[in-house]
């Protein structure tokens, strides 16, 4: 059999987005709307998912299923990536803290929609691979750090700016999608 061309892969991406649209319509009562943000769908059509999975599973990259990426981790199902991104409602001037970079697919989707992403990953082997994959597709507004998990929280090895500790009180839910916290990270 011949190798897939860029044209073939673009068709598979369009088909993947069509399937995402069907899922959104079928789950409209649960998610509260019948279609996802067109900005999210456009980015899903553009980002080459097959470059964010290990070569042995690249042929299945555009199926609507999670795929193994190593270390007992998976890349999320395309519909879940689209839904999570849509629910986040990313805006062009937003800065996003992502926990769990994996091989960088969700990062790539978000990076095309926001100003900056700072991501932390606990699997050290994923970090360099994700950075290389993101660079390969021209994404430069992402900073990835290796994180260590300790009792009581998560901290990065290379940066003290990024740290997480168990909150002393419960976080408040945003009152509306338009309310955004002021300031930086």
C-alpha positions as CSV (number, residue, x, y, z in Angstrom):
1,X,0.0,0.0,0.0
2,X,1.1,3.6,-0.7
3,X,2.0,6.0,2.0
4,X,-0.5,8.6,3.1
5,X,-0.1,12.0,1.5
6,X,-0.7,15.4,3.1
7,X,-4.0,15.5,1.1
8,X,-5.1,12.2,2.6
9,X,-4.3,13.4,6.1
10,X,-6.2,16.7,5.6
11,X,-9.3,14.7,4.5
12,X,-9.0,12.5,7.6
13,X,-8.8,15.6,9.8
14,X,-11.9,17.1,8.1
15,X,-13.7,13.7,8.7
16,X,-12.5,13.7,12.3
17,X,-14.1,17.2,12.8
18,X,-17.3,16.0,11.1
19,X,-17.5,13.2,13.7
20,X,-16.9,15.7,16.5
21,X,-19.8,17.7,15.1
22,X,-22.0,14.6,15.2
23,X,-21.0,13.9,18.8
24,X,-21.8,17.5,19.8
25,X,-25.2,17.3,18.2
26,X,-26.0,13.9,19.8
27,X,-24.9,15.1,23.3
28,X,-26.4,18.6,23.0
29,X,-28.6,18.1,26.0
30,X,-25.7,17.1,28.2
31,X,-23.2,19.8,27.0
32,X,-25.8,22.6,26.7
33,X,-25.3,23.4,23.0
34,X,-25.6,21.6,19.7
35,X,-22.4,22.7,18.1
36,X,-18.9,23.6,19.3
37,X,-17.1,26.9,18.7
38,X,-16.0,27.2,15.1
39,X,-12.6,28.6,16.2
40,X,-12.0,25.3,18.0
41,X,-13.1,23.2,15.1
42,X,-10.9,25.2,12.7
43,X,-7.9,24.5,14.8
44,X,-8.8,20.8,15.1
45,X,-8.8,20.7,11.3
46,X,-5.4,22.3,11.1
47,X,-3.3,20.6,13.8
48,X,-1.8,17.3,12.5
49,X,-2.8,14.8,15.3
50,X,-0.7,12.1,13.7
51,X,2.4,14.0,14.6
52,X,1.4,13.9,18.3
53,X,1.2,10.1,18.7
54,X,3.9,7.4,18.5
55,X,4.6,6.2,15.0
56,X,3.1,2.7,15.5
57,X,-0.4,4.2,16.2
58,X,-0.1,7.2,13.7
59,X,-2.4,5.4,11.2
60,X,-5.2,5.5,13.8
61,X,-4.6,9.2,14.7
62,X,-7.8,10.5,13.2
63,X,-10.2,7.9,14.7
64,X,-12.4,9.2,17.4
65,X,-10.6,7.2,20.1
66,X,-7.9,7.8,22.7
67,X,-4.6,6.3,21.7
68,X,-1.7,5.1,23.8
69,X,1.4,7.4,24.0
70,X,3.5,5.4,26.5
71,X,4.0,5.2,30.2
72,X,0.4,4.0,30.6
73,X,-0.9,7.4,29.3
74,X,-3.1,8.2,26.4
75,X,-3.9,11.1,24.0
76,X,-7.5,12.0,24.5
77,X,-10.3,11.2,22.1
78,X,-10.6,14.0,19.6
79,X,-14.2,14.8,20.7
80,X,-13.0,15.2,24.3
81,X,-10.1,17.5,23.2
82,X,-12.6,19.6,21.2
83,X,-15.2,19.6,24.1
84,X,-12.7,20.5,26.8
85,X,-11.2,23.3,24.6
86,X,-14.7,24.6,23.8
87,X,-15.8,24.6,27.5
88,X,-12.6,26.4,28.4
89,X,-13.6,29.2,26.0
90,X,-10.0,30.3,25.2
91,X,-9.5,33.9,24.1
92,X,-6.6,35.3,22.1
93,X,-5.2,37.3,25.1
94,X,-5.5,34.4,27.6
95,X,-2.6,32.7,29.3
96,X,-3.3,29.0,30.1
97,X,-1.7,26.8,32.7
98,X,-2.0,23.2,31.5
99,X,-1.3,20.2,33.8
100,X,-0.3,17.1,31.8
101,X,1.4,18.0,28.5
102,X,1.7,14.4,27.3
103,X,3.1,14.6,23.7
104,X,1.5,18.0,23.2
105,X,-1.6,17.6,21.1
106,X,-4.0,19.4,23.5
107,X,-1.2,22.0,24.0
108,X,-1.0,22.5,20.3
109,X,-4.8,23.0,20.0
110,X,-4.8,25.6,22.8
111,X,-1.6,27.3,21.6
112,X,-3.4,28.3,18.4
113,X,-6.2,29.9,20.4
114,X,-4.4,31.8,23.2
115,X,-1.5,34.1,23.8
116,X,0.7,31.8,26.0
117,X,0.7,28.4,27.6
118,X,2.7,27.2,30.5
119,X,2.5,23.4,30.8
120,X,3.7,21.0,33.4
121,X,4.3,17.3,32.8
122,X,5.4,14.6,35.3
123,X,6.7,12.1,32.7
124,X,10.1,13.6,32.0
125,X,10.5,11.6,28.7
126,X,7.4,13.4,27.3
127,X,8.8,16.9,27.8
128,X,11.5,16.9,25.1
129,X,9.3,15.0,22.7
130,X,6.4,17.4,23.2
131,X,8.7,20.4,22.7
132,X,10.1,18.9,19.5
133,X,6.6,18.1,18.1
134,X,5.3,21.6,18.9
135,X,8.4,23.2,17.3
136,X,7.9,21.0,14.2
137,X,4.4,22.4,13.7
138,X,5.6,26.0,14.3
139,X,4.2,26.6,17.8
140,X,6.4,28.8,20.0
141,X,4.1,30.3,22.6
142,X,4.5,27.3,25.0
143,X,6.7,26.7,27.9
144,X,6.9,23.2,29.3
145,X,8.4,22.2,32.7
146,X,9.0,18.9,34.3
147,X,7.0,18.5,37.5
148,X,7.6,16.4,40.5
149,X,4.8,14.9,42.5
150,X,5.2,15.1,46.2
151,X,2.8,14.6,49.1
152,X,0.7,17.7,49.3
153,X,1.3,19.1,45.9
154,X,3.1,19.5,42.6
155,X,6.2,21.5,42.0
156,X,8.4,22.1,39.0
157,X,12.1,21.2,39.0
158,X,13.2,24.2,36.9
159,X,10.9,27.0,38.0
160,X,9.8,28.3,41.3
161,X,7.2,30.5,39.5
162,X,5.0,27.5,38.8
163,X,4.0,25.6,41.9
164,X,0.8,24.2,43.1
165,X,-0.2,23.3,46.7
166,X,-3.4,22.1,48.1
167,X,-5.7,25.1,48.5
168,X,-6.7,26.1,52.1
169,X,-10.3,26.8,51.0
170,X,-12.4,25.7,48.1
171,X,-12.0,27.5,44.8
172,X,-14.9,29.6,43.6
173,X,-16.6,28.8,40.3
174,X,-16.6,31.6,37.8
175,X,-20.0,33.3,37.7
176,X,-19.9,33.6,33.9
177,X,-17.7,32.6,31.0
178,X,-16.7,36.3,30.5
179,X,-15.3,36.8,34.0
180,X,-11.6,36.2,33.9
181,X,-9.0,36.6,36.7
182,X,-6.9,39.6,36.4
183,X,-3.1,39.6,36.4
184,X,-0.6,36.9,35.3
185,X,0.0,33.4,36.4
